[in-house]
Amino acid sequence: MEGTHTVPEPAVPPTPPVPLTALLAREDLALRQIAGPPAPGLTVHGALTSELADPYPYLLGGELLLTAGVHIPEAAGSGTYFDDYVARIVAAGGAALGFGLAPVHDTVPRALVAACEAYGLPLLEVPPQTTFSGVARAVWQLMAQARHAELRRVTEAQQSLASAASRPDPVPSVLRRLAQRTGGRAVLYGPDGAQIAAAGRGPGEPVDGPLAELARVLTARGSATASDTGPAGTHLAAYALGAGRGFVLGVAAPRREPGDHTIASVAAVLLSLLTGEHQSGTGAARSSALVRLLLGAAPETVAPLLGGERWRVVHGRPEAQRTPDAVAASALGAALGSPLVDLGDGVVRVLVPADREPAAQPGWTLGASAAVGPADWPAADSQAARALARARATRAPLVRHGARTALADLLPPDEAETHARALLAPLAENPALADTLRTWLSLHGGWDRTAVALGVHRNTVRQRIARCAALLDTDLDDPDVRMELWFALRRR
């Protein structure tokens, strides 16, 4: 792509330029534009005073050049002096020219006004009461204010991106927040160049094609960053995520703000962590454990490969009924301190070593089992599922399964299970009724909370509980009946 470059950019936003309109709006300066293009959209990067006839060697570009016209010869108006003078300023990249009315000239020379108009150089009239040092100080003050505002914008964006990365859908959330902060479009490309996720709208003409091409060029060159100009002057940038993994972040913005590179770099670091696949000795051990389980080994024989003797199972669901993706599941596992993650049916299951006590996670509802050995992993999975259901019903961020011995555990298991099957036989052909009764009893007969836990209407809960009472031919308001049914349902 023409114009593509990979020059490293600064890690912090540079000092932003000052709009020319901000200077003209300062009543203490009383500046007046008398020639050149309209001020809106024009900026200056500094102020410089010079009485040289050729200031070209001393201009870096973007300056407001201030002069009192000391260098102007008496016969300048009849020759090409002003044309040559203005042409050199424009060639050096000068942003504007300020002409002081004192102490040499009472008015701005007409030939200078004509030359600035011809070359498109903004010409400002500086009144006698305004000193050049006052103009320069005002420029630096405005630059400092703009710098402070830009640093605040970058800081707020960094905090916003970090918050987005902790959500259940971290990758789409980070892309959405980045697109909002830059006012454009953010796209994540996979190692094959395919678009994985995107957020925001293009700032004008379609930019997905040019942005994808820039990402492809970045990958082919093995560079860290690349930028280019897209349709209608759109600023395009691409960032490699990690070393040699092929993921690329693409950003298209309507204009290039000083802090945009810093903001996009923060997003790139977060996305690199979220999409990272760590292959290490630990990963090889996990693969070995999986192969042995598939070949028929008992869980307790492969547990040492996973790094622990006792484990907890944690079930998690995102808040607001979101559906977690693989990246969100991995992020939850990382937050809980375990890479052993499974995603299915909208529930993330994490196998966590017992020495890592699960903590509530922002944006998630969690249920945790008791600490058990590998032989009891299936039971722990059921415990975590019940704890999650209770957490959702009570709107608690985390519910842990009780570890103390229950009364039902004091009965012989075979006798308890036989009694439970007999007692619940009328509900055997309708699992939904038994599940509703279990949830309703666990929530102390709360209609609304049971409806939330099951995802049904409260009237449906009432109808099902009434049906259970009829089939069981019992009074569900009797606490003894409730207790016996609860023991039976736990054995079911």
C-alpha positions as CSV (number, residue, x, y, z in Angstrom):
1,M,0.0,0.0,0.0
2,E,1.4,3.4,-0.9
3,G,2.0,5.6,2.1
4,T,2.2,2.7,4.5
5,H,4.9,3.3,7.1
6,T,6.1,1.5,10.2
7,V,8.1,4.2,12.0
8,P,7.7,3.7,15.8
9,E,5.4,6.2,17.3
10,P,5.7,7.9,20.7
11,A,4.5,6.1,23.8
12,V,2.8,9.2,25.1
13,P,0.7,11.7,23.1
14,P,2.7,14.7,21.8
15,T,1.9,18.3,22.6
16,P,-1.3,19.0,20.8
17,P,-1.5,22.1,18.4
18,V,-3.5,25.2,19.2
19,P,-6.4,26.1,17.1
20,L,-6.0,29.5,15.5
21,T,-9.5,30.4,16.4
22,A,-8.6,30.0,20.1
23,L,-5.9,32.7,19.7
24,L,-8.3,35.0,17.9
25,A,-10.9,34.5,20.6
26,R,-8.6,35.8,23.3
27,E,-9.9,39.3,24.2
28,D,-6.6,40.2,26.0
29,L,-4.7,39.7,22.7
30,A,-7.2,41.5,20.4
31,L,-5.7,39.8,17.3
32,R,-7.5,40.2,14.0
33,Q,-7.1,38.0,10.9
34,I,-6.8,40.2,7.8
35,A,-5.7,37.8,5.1
36,G,-5.4,34.1,4.2
37,P,-7.8,31.2,4.5
38,P,-10.5,31.1,7.2
39,A,-9.2,30.3,10.7
40,P,-11.5,27.3,11.5
41,G,-9.4,24.1,11.1
42,L,-6.1,25.9,11.2
43,T,-3.6,25.2,14.0
44,V,-0.2,26.4,15.3
45,H,2.5,24.4,17.1
46,G,4.3,27.3,18.7
47,A,5.3,31.0,18.4
48,L,8.5,32.5,17.1
49,T,9.6,36.1,16.8
50,S,12.0,37.0,14.0
51,E,13.0,40.2,12.2
52,L,15.1,38.3,9.6
53,A,14.3,38.9,5.9
54,D,14.5,35.1,5.4
55,P,13.3,33.2,8.5
56,Y,13.3,29.9,6.5
57,P,16.3,28.3,8.2
58,Y,14.9,28.8,11.7
59,L,11.3,27.5,11.2
60,L,10.5,23.8,12.0
61,G,7.0,24.0,10.7
62,G,3.7,24.9,12.2
63,E,4.8,28.1,13.9
64,L,3.1,31.4,14.3
65,L,5.8,33.8,13.1
66,L,5.7,37.2,14.7
67,T,7.4,40.3,13.1
68,A,7.3,44.1,13.5
69,G,8.5,44.6,10.0
70,V,12.0,45.9,11.0
71,H,13.5,43.9,8.1
72,I,11.3,45.5,5.4
73,P,13.2,47.9,3.1
74,E,11.7,51.3,2.2
75,A,11.1,50.3,-1.5
76,A,9.7,46.8,-0.7
77,G,6.2,47.7,-1.9
78,S,7.3,48.2,-5.5
79,G,9.2,44.9,-5.9
80,T,8.9,41.2,-5.1
81,Y,10.1,41.4,-1.6
82,F,6.8,40.5,0.1
83,D,6.1,37.7,-2.4
84,D,9.6,36.2,-1.7
85,Y,9.2,36.7,2.1
86,V,5.8,35.0,2.3
87,A,6.9,32.2,-0.2
88,R,9.8,31.3,2.1
89,I,7.6,31.2,5.2
90,V,5.1,28.9,3.4
91,A,8.0,26.7,2.1
92,A,9.3,26.3,5.6
93,G,5.8,25.1,6.8
94,G,4.9,28.3,8.8
95,A,1.3,28.1,10.0
96,A,0.6,31.9,10.2
97,L,2.2,35.3,10.3
98,G,1.5,37.9,13.0
99,F,2.4,41.5,12.1
100,G,2.8,44.1,14.9
101,L,1.6,47.6,14.3
102,A,4.3,49.1,16.6
103,P,6.9,50.5,16.8
104,V,7.9,50.5,13.1
105,H,4.6,50.4,11.1
106,D,1.2,52.0,11.8
107,T,-0.6,49.7,9.4
108,V,0.1,46.4,7.7
109,P,1.6,46.9,4.3
110,R,-0.9,46.3,1.5
111,A,1.6,44.3,-0.5
112,L,2.1,41.9,2.5
113,V,-1.7,41.4,2.7
114,A,-1.8,40.7,-1.0
115,A,1.1,38.2,-0.8
116,C,-0.4,36.3,2.2
117,E,-3.7,36.2,0.3
118,A,-2.0,34.8,-2.8
119,Y,0.0,32.2,-1.0
120,G,-2.8,31.1,1.4
121,L,-0.9,32.2,4.6
122,P,-3.1,33.4,7.5
123,L,-2.1,37.0,8.4
124,L,-2.9,38.3,11.9
125,E,-2.8,42.0,12.8
126,V,-1.2,42.5,16.3
127,P,-2.4,45.7,17.9
128,P,0.2,48.1,19.6
129,Q,-0.9,47.2,23.2
130,T,-0.2,43.5,22.6
131,T,3.4,42.3,23.0
132,F,4.9,39.5,21.1
133,S,5.9,37.8,24.4
134,G,2.2,38.0,25.4
135,V,1.2,36.2,22.2
136,A,3.8,33.5,22.7
137,R,2.8,33.1,26.3
138,A,-0.9,32.7,25.2
139,V,0.1,30.0,22.7
140,W,2.0,28.0,25.3
141,Q,-0.8,28.4,27.8
142,L,-3.3,27.0,25.3
143,M,-0.9,24.2,24.4
144,A,-0.6,23.3,28.1
145,Q,-4.4,23.2,28.5
146,A,-4.7,21.1,25.4
147,R,-2.0,18.8,26.6
148,H,-3.7,18.4,30.0
149,A,-7.0,17.7,28.3
150,E,-5.4,15.1,26.0
151,L,-3.7,13.3,28.9
152,R,-6.9,13.2,30.8
153,R,-8.7,11.8,27.7
154,V,-6.0,9.1,27.4
155,T,-6.1,8.2,31.1
156,E,-9.9,7.9,31.1
157,A,-9.7,5.8,27.9
158,Q,-7.1,3.5,29.5
159,Q,-9.3,3.0,32.6
160,S,-12.3,2.4,30.3
161,L,-10.5,-0.2,28.2
162,A,-9.3,-2.0,31.3
163,S,-12.8,-2.2,32.7
164,A,-14.1,-3.5,29.3
165,A,-11.4,-6.3,29.4
166,S,-12.8,-7.6,32.7
167,R,-16.3,-8.1,31.3
168,P,-17.7,-11.5,30.3
169,D,-17.4,-10.6,26.6
170,P,-13.9,-8.9,26.8
171,V,-12.9,-8.8,23.2
172,P,-16.1,-7.2,21.8
173,S,-16.2,-4.9,24.8
174,V,-12.6,-3.7,24.3
175,L,-13.3,-3.2,20.5
176,R,-16.5,-1.2,21.3
177,R,-14.8,1.0,23.8
178,L,-11.8,1.6,21.5
179,A,-14.2,2.5,18.6
180,Q,-16.0,5.0,20.9
181,R,-12.9,6.6,22.1
182,T,-11.4,7.1,18.6
183,G,-14.7,7.9,16.9
184,G,-14.2,5.3,14.2
185,R,-14.0,1.6,13.7
186,A,-11.9,-1.2,15.5
187,V,-11.4,-4.6,14.0
188,L,-9.6,-7.8,15.3
189,Y,-8.1,-10.0,12.6
190,G,-7.1,-13.6,13.0
191,P,-3.9,-15.3,11.9
192,D,-5.5,-16.1,8.6
193,G,-6.5,-12.5,8.0
194,A,-10.2,-13.2,8.6
195,Q,-12.2,-10.7,10.6
196,I,-12.9,-12.1,14.1
197,A,-14.8,-9.2,15.7
198,A,-15.5,-5.6,14.9
199,A,-17.1,-2.6,16.5
200,G,-18.0,1.0,15.4
201,R,-18.7,2.4,12.0
202,G,-16.3,3.5,9.3
203,P,-15.7,7.3,9.5
204,G,-16.8,7.8,5.8
205,E,-16.3,5.6,2.8
206,P,-16.0,1.8,3.3
207,V,-12.7,1.3,5.2
208,D,-12.8,-2.5,6.0
209,G,-11.0,-3.3,2.7
210,P,-8.1,-0.9,3.1
211,L,-7.9,-1.7,6.8
212,A,-7.7,-5.5,6.1
213,E,-5.0,-4.9,3.5
214,L,-3.0,-2.8,6.0
215,A,-3.3,-5.7,8.5
216,R,-2.1,-8.1,5.8
217,V,0.9,-5.9,5.0
218,L,1.8,-5.7,8.7
219,T,1.7,-9.4,9.1
220,A,3.8,-10.0,5.9
221,R,6.4,-7.5,7.0
222,G,6.6,-8.8,10.6
223,S,6.3,-5.3,11.9
224,A,4.8,-4.2,15.2
225,T,2.7,-1.2,13.8
226,A,1.8,0.3,10.5
227,S,-0.3,3.3,9.4
228,D,-1.7,4.6,6.2
229,T,-4.3,7.1,4.9
230,G,-7.5,5.5,3.7
231,P,-10.6,6.8,1.8
232,A,-11.4,10.5,2.3
233,G,-8.4,11.1,4.5
234,T,-9.3,8.4,7.0
235,H,-6.4,7.5,9.3
236,L,-5.7,3.8,9.3
237,A,-3.5,2.0,11.9
238,A,-2.6,-1.6,12.5
239,Y,-1.0,-3.2,15.6
240,A,0.4,-6.8,15.9
241,L,-0.8,-8.6,19.0
242,G,2.0,-10.6,20.6
243,A,5.0,-12.0,18.9
244,G,4.4,-14.1,15.8
245,R,0.9,-15.2,16.7
246,G,-0.7,-13.4,13.7
247,F,-3.5,-11.5,15.5
248,V,-3.8,-7.9,14.4
249,L,-5.8,-5.0,15.7
250,G,-7.0,-2.5,13.0
251,V,-8.2,1.0,13.7
252,A,-9.8,3.5,11.3
253,A,-10.5,7.0,12.6
254,P,-11.7,10.2,10.8
255,R,-8.7,12.1,12.0
256,R,-5.5,11.5,13.9
257,E,-5.7,12.9,17.4
258,P,-2.4,13.1,19.5
259,G,-3.5,10.5,22.0
260,D,-5.1,8.0,19.7
261,H,-1.9,5.9,19.2
262,T,-1.5,5.6,23.0
263,I,-5.1,4.6,23.4
264,A,-4.9,2.0,20.6
265,S,-1.6,0.6,22.0
266,V,-3.3,0.0,25.4
267,A,-6.2,-1.8,23.6
268,A,-3.6,-3.9,21.6
269,V,-1.9,-5.0,24.9
270,L,-5.2,-6.0,26.4
271,L,-6.3,-7.9,23.3
272,S,-2.9,-9.6,23.1
273,L,-3.4,-10.9,26.7
274,L,-7.0,-12.0,25.9
275,T,-6.1,-13.8,22.7
276,G,-2.8,-15.3,24.0
277,E,-2.3,-19.0,23.8
278,H,0.4,-20.0,26.3
279,Q,2.2,-23.2,25.3
280,S,4.5,-24.3,28.2
281,G,5.4,-27.3,30.2
282,T,2.1,-26.8,32.1
283,G,0.2,-27.0,28.8
284,A,2.0,-30.2,27.8
285,A,1.0,-31.7,31.2
286,R,-2.6,-30.8,30.7
287,S,-2.5,-32.4,27.2
288,S,-1.0,-35.5,28.7
289,A,-3.7,-35.7,31.4
290,L,-6.4,-35.4,28.7
291,V,-5.0,-38.1,26.6
292,R,-4.7,-40.5,29.6
293,L,-8.3,-39.8,30.5
294,L,-9.4,-40.5,27.0
295,L,-7.5,-43.8,27.0
296,G,-9.3,-44.9,30.2
297,A,-7.1,-43.7,33.1
298,A,-8.9,-42.9,36.4
299,P,-9.1,-39.2,37.3
300,E,-7.1,-39.7,40.5
301,T,-4.1,-41.1,38.4
302,V,-3.9,-38.1,36.2
303,A,-4.6,-35.4,38.8
304,P,-0.9,-35.0,39.7
305,L,-0.2,-33.9,36.2
306,L,-2.7,-31.0,36.7
307,G,-0.9,-29.8,39.8
308,G,-3.1,-30.5,42.7
309,E,-4.8,-33.2,44.9
310,R,-8.0,-31.5,45.8
311,W,-10.1,-29.3,43.5
312,R,-13.2,-27.1,43.3
313,V,-15.6,-26.9,40.4
314,V,-16.8,-23.4,39.7
315,H,-19.8,-22.7,37.4
316,G,-20.2,-19.2,36.0
317,R,-22.8,-17.3,33.9
318,P,-22.4,-13.7,32.6
319,E,-24.8,-11.2,34.0
320,A,-27.5,-9.6,31.8
321,Q,-28.1,-13.0,30.0
322,R,-25.0,-12.6,27.8
323,T,-23.7,-15.7,26.1
324,P,-20.0,-16.1,26.9
325,D,-17.5,-16.9,24.1
326,A,-14.3,-18.9,24.3
327,V,-12.2,-15.8,25.1
328,A,-14.5,-14.7,27.9
329,A,-14.3,-18.3,29.3
330,S,-10.5,-18.2,29.2
331,A,-10.6,-14.8,30.9
332,L,-12.7,-16.1,33.7
333,G,-10.4,-19.1,34.1
334,A,-7.4,-16.7,34.3
335,A,-9.2,-14.6,36.9
336,L,-9.9,-17.7,39.0
337,G,-6.3,-18.9,38.6
338,S,-6.9,-22.0,36.4
339,P,-6.5,-22.8,32.7
340,L,-8.9,-25.8,33.0
341,V,-12.0,-24.3,31.4
342,D,-15.0,-25.7,29.7
343,L,-17.7,-23.7,27.8
344,G,-21.1,-25.2,27.1
345,D,-24.8,-24.2,27.0
346,G,-24.0,-20.7,28.2
347,V,-22.2,-21.9,31.4
348,V,-18.5,-21.7,32.0
349,R,-17.1,-24.5,34.1
350,V,-13.6,-24.1,35.7
351,L,-11.7,-26.7,37.6
352,V,-9.8,-24.7,40.3
353,P,-7.1,-26.1,42.7
354,A,-8.4,-26.1,46.3
355,D,-5.7,-23.7,47.5
356,R,-7.1,-21.0,45.3
357,E,-10.3,-19.8,47.0
358,P,-12.7,-18.6,44.3
359,A,-13.7,-14.9,44.6
360,A,-16.6,-13.0,43.0
361,Q,-15.8,-11.6,39.5
362,P,-17.2,-8.4,38.0
363,G,-19.9,-9.2,35.5
364,W,-20.3,-12.9,36.5
365,T,-22.6,-15.0,38.7
366,L,-20.6,-17.9,40.2
367,G,-21.4,-21.1,42.1
368,A,-18.5,-23.0,43.7
369,S,-18.4,-26.6,45.0
370,A,-16.6,-28.0,48.0
371,A,-13.0,-29.0,47.7
372,V,-12.9,-32.7,46.7
373,G,-10.5,-35.3,45.3
374,P,-10.5,-36.3,41.6
375,A,-12.9,-39.3,42.2
376,D,-15.6,-36.8,43.4
377,W,-15.3,-34.4,40.5
378,P,-18.8,-35.4,39.1
379,A,-20.4,-34.7,42.5
380,A,-18.6,-31.4,42.8
381,D,-19.9,-30.5,39.3
382,S,-23.4,-31.0,40.6
383,Q,-22.7,-29.0,43.7
384,A,-21.4,-26.1,41.6
385,A,-24.5,-26.2,39.4
386,R,-26.8,-26.0,42.4
387,A,-24.8,-23.2,43.9
388,L,-25.0,-21.3,40.7
389,A,-28.7,-21.7,40.5
390,R,-29.0,-20.4,44.1
391,A,-26.7,-17.5,43.3
392,R,-28.8,-16.5,40.3
393,A,-32.0,-16.8,42.3
394,T,-30.7,-14.6,45.1
395,R,-28.8,-12.3,42.8
396,A,-25.6,-13.0,44.7
397,P,-22.3,-12.7,42.8
398,L,-21.0,-16.0,44.4
399,V,-22.5,-18.9,46.3
400,R,-20.4,-21.7,47.8
401,H,-21.6,-25.2,48.5
402,G,-21.9,-25.9,52.2
403,A,-19.1,-28.1,53.4
404,R,-20.6,-29.4,56.7
405,T,-22.2,-32.8,56.9
406,A,-26.0,-32.9,56.3
407,L,-28.5,-35.1,58.2
408,A,-29.2,-37.0,55.0
409,D,-25.5,-38.1,54.9
410,L,-26.1,-39.9,58.1
411,L,-28.5,-42.4,56.5
412,P,-27.4,-45.5,54.5
413,P,-27.1,-44.3,50.9
414,D,-29.0,-47.3,49.4
415,E,-32.0,-46.9,51.8
416,A,-32.1,-43.1,51.4
417,E,-32.1,-43.5,47.6
418,T,-34.9,-46.2,47.6
419,H,-37.0,-44.0,49.9
420,A,-36.4,-40.9,47.6
421,R,-37.4,-42.8,44.5
422,A,-40.6,-44.1,46.1
423,L,-41.6,-40.7,47.5
424,L,-40.9,-38.8,44.2
425,A,-42.3,-41.6,41.9
426,P,-45.4,-39.4,41.0
427,L,-43.0,-36.8,39.5
428,A,-40.8,-39.3,37.7
429,E,-42.4,-38.7,34.3
430,N,-42.1,-34.9,34.5
431,P,-38.6,-33.8,35.3
432,A,-39.6,-30.1,35.0
433,L,-41.9,-30.5,38.0
434,A,-39.2,-32.1,40.2
435,D,-36.7,-29.4,39.2
436,T,-39.2,-26.7,39.9
437,L,-40.0,-28.2,43.3
438,R,-36.3,-28.5,44.2
439,T,-35.7,-24.8,43.3
440,W,-38.8,-23.6,45.1
441,L,-37.9,-25.5,48.3
442,S,-34.3,-24.2,48.1
443,L,-35.6,-20.7,47.9
444,H,-38.0,-21.1,50.8
445,G,-41.1,-21.0,48.7
446,G,-40.2,-17.7,47.0
447,W,-42.3,-17.4,43.8
448,D,-40.4,-14.6,42.2
449,R,-36.9,-15.9,43.0
450,T,-37.8,-19.3,41.7
451,A,-39.1,-17.8,38.5
452,V,-35.8,-15.9,38.1
453,A,-33.8,-19.1,38.7
454,L,-35.7,-21.2,36.2
455,G,-36.2,-18.4,33.7
456,V,-40.0,-18.8,33.6
457,H,-43.0,-16.7,34.6
458,R,-44.1,-16.7,38.3
459,N,-47.5,-18.0,37.3
460,T,-45.8,-21.0,35.7
461,V,-44.1,-21.7,39.0
462,R,-47.4,-21.5,40.9
463,Q,-49.0,-23.9,38.4
464,R,-46.2,-26.4,38.6
465,I,-46.1,-26.3,42.5
466,A,-49.8,-26.8,42.6
467,R,-49.4,-29.8,40.2
468,C,-46.7,-31.2,42.5
469,A,-48.9,-31.0,45.5
470,A,-51.7,-32.8,43.7
471,L,-49.5,-35.6,42.3
472,L,-47.8,-36.1,45.7
473,D,-51.1,-35.7,47.5
474,T,-49.5,-33.7,50.3
475,D,-49.6,-30.3,51.9
476,L,-46.5,-28.3,50.8
477,D,-47.2,-25.7,53.5
478,D,-46.2,-28.3,56.1
479,P,-42.6,-27.8,57.1
480,D,-42.2,-31.5,57.9
481,V,-43.4,-32.4,54.4
482,R,-41.0,-29.8,52.9
483,M,-38.1,-31.2,54.8
484,E,-38.7,-34.8,53.8
485,L,-39.2,-33.8,50.1
486,W,-36.0,-31.7,50.2
487,F,-34.0,-34.7,51.5
488,A,-35.5,-36.9,48.8
489,L,-34.8,-34.4,46.1
490,R,-31.2,-34.1,47.1
491,R,-30.9,-37.9,46.8
492,R,-32.6,-37.8,43.4
